[in-house]
């Protein structure tokens, strides 16, 4: 009996031990949900350069906290207003519609500037990007650090995303931008030097830029779908226009038409470290989707009406359609093109469309 009572006492003690709240095994903690507010709570600083500089990003999840749940990443580049907060909410809204918030990190870098006509309030040690000519959109050097290019900001974000110690299950990164952000992505796509080094696939989505870095000195002839009157009526069709021919451009009409960032002559900034042949090869060799809004045929939203930009076509849509056809016919490229129905020059209309959601959040 004494042995049986001892056995029962041990059993009671074991049950009490396992039931104790302090000693029972804790269930695995659920990861914090994504941060989706355009507020400082959803921001993070990215160190840049050698002098203690930094630039701000809005992000749905931390860049430095290990997270095995992240399988995709979207970097969304803002437009000429440098309104990363707006583009962050556009991107997180798109992620919600695509049911991708839980497995995607969404990032919008802020190219703030307190130079010249730009009056952004900078935090201590924040990089001031160049405002003159908005050179940040073409890999220009920072106003506060002449050794640091705007393209290096995204280089650093990509390197952090590709760190398997932080995001071990990340399978792909999309770099997207609209308007001036589309210009940034179009030129970053052809010029960045990290694409092949990351070990993680990167794709690019270019939406409605005002101009491109043309791969040679030819330009669309003002006839067919490039004729100004026809380009203005381009909104009438939901399919890409293809009636373009190309030829020499009279430089007297626009002496700078083929200089960077409109072409590959006299390249400056980050892209100057590569030859035109290298840039051309990367332009057609990296996976890119070009988005053109169906009714983006008016000179609105910061439309570039300079002579160098007008040499590429009369409207944003006509410029883009002529550009991608040239890449396919003359450089052997295979760019993907989508016309976004019923949208004008509006990032939220573009990036929340069903077909576009598949491009910025590719199936896993």
HELIX and SHEET records of a PDB file:
HELIX    1   1 UNK A    2  UNK A   19  1                                  18    
HELIX    2   2 UNK A   40  UNK A   42  5                                   3    
HELIX    3   3 UNK A   84  UNK A   97  1                                  14    
HELIX    4   4 UNK A  132  UNK A  138  5                                   7    
HELIX    5   5 UNK A  150  UNK A  161  1                                  12    
HELIX    6   6 UNK A  180  UNK A  191  1                                  12    
HELIX    7   7 UNK A  224  UNK A  226  5                                   3    
HELIX    8   8 UNK A  228  UNK A  232  1                                   5    
HELIX    9   9 UNK A  234  UNK A  236  5                                   3    
HELIX   10  10 UNK A  251  UNK A  253  5                                   3    
HELIX   11  11 UNK A  269  UNK A  273  5                                   5    
HELIX   12  12 UNK A  276  UNK A  285  1                                  10    
HELIX   13  13 UNK A  307  UNK A  310  1                                   4    
HELIX   14  14 UNK A  316  UNK A  331  1                                  16    
HELIX   15  15 UNK A  347  UNK A  351  1                                   5    
HELIX   16  16 UNK A  354  UNK A  360  1                                   7    
SHEET    1   A 8 UNK A  43  UNK A  48  0                                        
SHEET    2   A 8 UNK A  53  UNK A  59 -1                                        
SHEET    3   A 8 UNK A 104  UNK A 109 -1                                        
SHEET    4   A 8 UNK A  72  UNK A  77  1                                        
SHEET    5   A 8 UNK A 172  UNK A 178  1                                        
SHEET    6   A 8 UNK A 201  UNK A 207  1                                        
SHEET    7   A 8 UNK A 288  UNK A 293  1                                        
SHEET    8   A 8 UNK A 336  UNK A 340  1                                        
SHEET    1   B 2 UNK A 219  UNK A 220  0                                        
SHEET    2   B 2 UNK A 246  UNK A 247 -1                                        
END                                                                             
